[in-house]
Amino acid sequence: MSLPAPAGGGDIAGRLADPLLAASIDDGDIVVSAKDRYWVPSDEKEILARQDCAAGTPPLLYRTFRVKGFLINLYRLLTLIRVMVVILFFIWRMEHRFSDSMWLWWISVVGDLWFGVTWLLNQVTKLKPRKCAPMLSMLREQFDSSNGISDLPILDVFINTVDPVDEPMLYTMNSILSILATDYPAEKYATYFSDDGGSLVHYEGLLETTKFAALWVPFCRKHCIEPRAPESYFERNVQPYTGNAPGDFIDDHRRIRAEYEDFKACLDGLSSVIEERSKARNSANTKGRHVNATWMSDETQWQGTWIEPAKGHKKGHHPAILQVMLNQPSTDPQLGKPASSDHPLDFSAVDVRLPTLVYIAREKRPGYDHQKKAGAMNVQLRVSALLSNAPFIINFDGDHYINNSQAFRAAMCFMLDPRDGDDTAFVQFPQRFDDVDPGDRYCNHNRMFFDATLLGLNGIQGPSFVGTGCMFRRVALYGADPPKWRPDDAKDKVLQRPNVFGKSTAFINSMPSAANQERSIASPATLQETSATAELDDVMTCAYEDGTEWGNDVGWVYNIATEDVVTGFRLHRNGWRSTYYAMEPDAFRGTAPINLTERLYQILRWSGGSLEMFFSRFCPLLAGRRLRPMQRIAYTNMTTYPVSTFFLVMYDLFPVLWLVHGQFYIQRPFQTFALFVAVIIGTVELIGMVEIRWAGLTLLDWIRNEQFYIIGTTGVYPMALLHILLRSLGLKGVSFKLTAKKLTGGARERLADLYDVQWVPLLAPTVVVIAVNVAAIGAAAGKAIAGRWSAAQVAGASTGLVFNVWMLLLLYPFALGIMGRWSKRPYILFALQAAAVAAVASVYAALAGSVLYFHS
């Protein structure tokens, strides 16, 4: 696929295919890629009706696609067959209450019922999947003019970071550069960088980034660079050139690469520079009481966190800081300078404007719960309302960058579509990652969720919010009702409620204009006004939200670990809908934890937060009629899934009975029971095969999903249940560790984290399950040897041992993870397991032989 032309130059629409399904709407033909060959358009009647309407009717801005009839009907048929088999299975079990232990029999029946119901809840939401494809050419035709002036709505971009160590600054500044260089009119968006640690390293790193951006952004526009994060761009193989100046590209590429290396070196040495500068300034400061302050380059004390913490200048205790790093550009394109000795890059035909960039460090004080990322984004929401007040907002984590410069425009297609755009609260893009190992051992890509489950939700009320890479409608975050549910004869009821938004008059007055999609961006020059500065300081204070609805019915939700899912649920509960869209190439990419322990902590935070949501006032079962029934089912399943751990762990530990019984069966007659189980498992595997077919996934994606579900259920979800139990007793609960990001490449071996072992209690339950299943296989072999079992006995026991082998295969990635660097040779794992089975069998046979000899 060709890459986009630079902003403000050339015929972009003629050279850029619309992203999804490689659809070219200009000539009326839809060319479907191999991945999407099972999808067909579902909106032909709407398209034809629009064409027959009178001139002036706004065009549709996206197309919808459904799975081909034969494949989706097969999927539904297999689902129905499995439901019928499960029902027959339960009827048979209730008619045959025969077991070697009835209390275990009842546990297994209740567990099977739970798994059957939760599977059905998950399955019914995927019976009508839908894909959407934005028509970028129609968006340009409607909103872009030939003179370079655009009527696109203004947009605020939020990016959040905390610690330059846990979240390396190189990633964060690459994210900023990709945002500044994206293909959206420079005068139409502003970026708000939230530094929740108040670090001078971030502030001065941002200053250096703005200097390099003056070269990088015009370079991207001139040569149609993709992706527009330099670290990712320079690491990738050479792509076909699609820019407008091929003769200049080689020299420009070499020079910009050299500038980028200097920029990286500057970022790497920034901490040392600041530390040395501060030491020298503190030593020279002989006036007044001596303090070990941290100093800025202009010889003023930094107001945020100091290198050597002091009162009022440490983590969790510092004043608010707000600084406009890049001012609002003019509305007219501004061409750069021709090449010269002082400026070797020729930007004479390139728009060199840079969009607005604002640095924010909110106030922090002891005794306040600052609510982590959700609290930081609510401050960004208020500050941006007083400056640019864009009707749309898109948020990023500090380690995510824009991989496809058309992403902002693509999301706008859904927000501005004349059919249901006004009722769309947010557009969610999938999370994709660069640094994951090729086999995706720990299922970081989570493709079964992003490329199957969310497509199913796309056909209902829309996907859930997953934390990053999401465009919001500002008024929806304020708690406003969607037009579909909004009274026609009154103003929005939310604006009439007292003490909802705080006491800032300027902020409250900004709310009506936040819904205006046609206005221009305001200039941050108002920062120079005393009244405006006071208002901005006020909305960044810790006490501003006291007694308000911030964190409840306004902004991002507080006090739940999965604030993203809960915030999306609140919008759906209010009647809004959402849209899921996966671009090609990916809209955004980031980094993921490839260390086993870090990945398990991440899953613990998600699962614990999900249970918190179910047992809170945001429980899906308590939502009103605006939440569609199928969407309610989806959220119910999304918040109760960790409960499965109780039954699955019991199943995992049943094999221990091999160690103390001759032959033990949960259900008799066992042969019929085994047949039912085989059919139930077989049908779910067939359904999975059909699902990955229409979702465009691979068999490995499906296997990794199955494996990590079992790993999470055996080791992580029990801790999530403990967390919710402690919270219900009024205790603090389990502490959720935030995921740390690390630099890859250079001196550090790529993927080195994959082979690091961090032993924590979270690993213990799964290690026990592996040991029990290995021991059970060994004990069964020992019994067969010592008891001289017949072929029929061996066959019967083998049927039961299939479960043990299957469980070990599902836990295979975990077993590799705890081997550390030995996991580079997987055959060692199989050798160790075989040796363990042989050892247990030998010991068991020897002990059994000794007992028989003693009795004789």
Stockholm file with secondary structure:
# STOCKHOLM 1.0

chainA/1-856         MSLPAPAGGGDIAGRLADPLLAASIDDGDIVVSAKDRYWVPSDEKEILARQDCAAGTPPLLYRTFRVKGFLINLYRLLTLIRVMVVILFFIWRMEHRFSDSMWLWWISVVGDLWFGVTWLLNQVTKLKPRKCAPMLSMLREQFDSSNGISDLPILDVFINTVDPVDEPMLYTMNSILSILATDYPAEKYATYFSDDGGSLVHYEGLLETTKFAALWVPFCRKHCIEPRAPESYFERNVQPYTGNAPGDFIDDHRRIRAEYEDFKACLDGLSSVIEERSKARNSANTKGRHVNATWMSDETQWQGTWIEPAKGHKKGHHPAILQVMLNQPSTDPQLGKPASSDHPLDFSAVDVRLPTLVYIAREKRPGYDHQKKAGAMNVQLRVSALLSNAPFIINFDGDHYINNSQAFRAAMCFMLDPRDGDDTAFVQFPQRFDDVDPGDRYCNHNRMFFDATLLGLNGIQGPSFVGTGCMFRRVALYGADPPKWRPDDAKDKVLQRPNVFGKSTAFINSMPSAANQERSIASPATLQETSATAELDDVMTCAYEDGTEWGNDVGWVYNIATEDVVTGFRLHRNGWRSTYYAMEPDAFRGTAPINLTERLYQILRWSGGSLEMFFSRFCPLLAGRRLRPMQRIAYTNMTTYPVSTFFLVMYDLFPVLWLVHGQFYIQRPFQTFALFVAVIIGTVELIGMVEIRWAGLTLLDWIRNEQFYIIGTTGVYPMALLHILLRSLGLKGVSFKLTAKKLTGGARERLADLYDVQWVPLLAPTVVVIAVNVAAIGAAAGKAIAGRWSAAQVAGASTGLVFNVWMLLLLYPFALGIMGRWSKRPYILFALQAAAVAAVASVYAALAGSVLYFHS
#=GR chainA/1-856 SS CCCCCCTTSSCHHHHCCBTGGGEETTTTEECCCGGGTTEEESCHHHHHHHHHSCTTCCCCCEEEEEECHHHHHHHHHHHHHHHHHHHHHHHHHHHCCCCSCHHHHHHHHHHHHHHHHHHHHHHHTTSSCCEEEECHHHHHHHHBCTTSCBCCCCEEEEEEECCTTTTTHHHHHHHHHHHHTSSSCGGGEEEEEEETTCBHHHHHHHHHHHHHHHHHHHHHHHHTCSSCSHHHHHHSCCCCCCSSCHHHHHHHHHHHHHHHHHHHHHHHTHHHHHHHHHHHHHHHCCSSSCCCCCBCTTSCBCSSBCSSCBTTBBTTBBCCEEEEEECCCCSSCCBCCCCCSSCCSCCTTSBCCCCEEEEEECCBCTTCCCCHHHHHHHHHHHHHHHHTCCSEEEEEETTCEESSTTHHHHHHHHHHCTTTGGGEEEEECCCCBSSSCTTCTTCCSCHHIIIIIHHHHHTTTCCCCCSSSEEEEHHHHTTCCCGGGSCTTSCCHHHHSTTSSCSCHHHHHHTGGGGCSSSCCCCGGGGGSHHHHHHHHHHTSGGGGTTSCBTTTBSSCCSSSCHHHHHHHHHHHTTCEEEECCCSSCSEEBCCCCSHHHHHHHHHHHHHHHHHHHTSTTCGGGCCTTSCHHHHHHHHHHHHGGGHHHHHHHHHHGGGGGGTCSSCCSSSSHHHHHHHHHHHHHHHHHHHHHHHHHHTCCHHHHHHHHHHHHHIIIIIHHHHHHHHHHHHTTSCCCCCCCCCCCCCBTTBCTTGGGGCCCCCGGGHHHHHHHHHHHHHHHHHHHHHHHTTCCHHHHHHHHHHHHHHHHHHHHTHHHHHHTTGGGGGSHHHHHHHHHHHHHHHHHHHHHHHHHHHHHHC
#=GC SS_cons         CCCCCCTTSSCHHHHCCBTGGGEETTTTEECCCGGGTTEEESCHHHHHHHHHSCTTCCCCCEEEEEECHHHHHHHHHHHHHHHHHHHHHHHHHHHCCCCSCHHHHHHHHHHHHHHHHHHHHHHHTTSSCCEEEECHHHHHHHHBCTTSCBCCCCEEEEEEECCTTTTTHHHHHHHHHHHHTSSSCGGGEEEEEEETTCBHHHHHHHHHHHHHHHHHHHHHHHHTCSSCSHHHHHHSCCCCCCSSCHHHHHHHHHHHHHHHHHHHHHHHTHHHHHHHHHHHHHHHCCSSSCCCCCBCTTSCBCSSBCSSCBTTBBTTBBCCEEEEEECCCCSSCCBCCCCCSSCCSCCTTSBCCCCEEEEEECCBCTTCCCCHHHHHHHHHHHHHHHHTCCSEEEEEETTCEESSTTHHHHHHHHHHCTTTGGGEEEEECCCCBSSSCTTCTTCCSCHHIIIIIHHHHHTTTCCCCCSSSEEEEHHHHTTCCCGGGSCTTSCCHHHHSTTSSCSCHHHHHHTGGGGCSSSCCCCGGGGGSHHHHHHHHHHTSGGGGTTSCBTTTBSSCCSSSCHHHHHHHHHHHTTCEEEECCCSSCSEEBCCCCSHHHHHHHHHHHHHHHHHHHTSTTCGGGCCTTSCHHHHHHHHHHHHGGGHHHHHHHHHHGGGGGGTCSSCCSSSSHHHHHHHHHHHHHHHHHHHHHHHHHHTCCHHHHHHHHHHHHHIIIIIHHHHHHHHHHHHTTSCCCCCCCCCCCCCBTTBCTTGGGGCCCCCGGGHHHHHHHHHHHHHHHHHHHHHHHTTCCHHHHHHHHHHHHHHHHHHHHTHHHHHHTTGGGGGSHHHHHHHHHHHHHHHHHHHHHHHHHHHHHHC
//
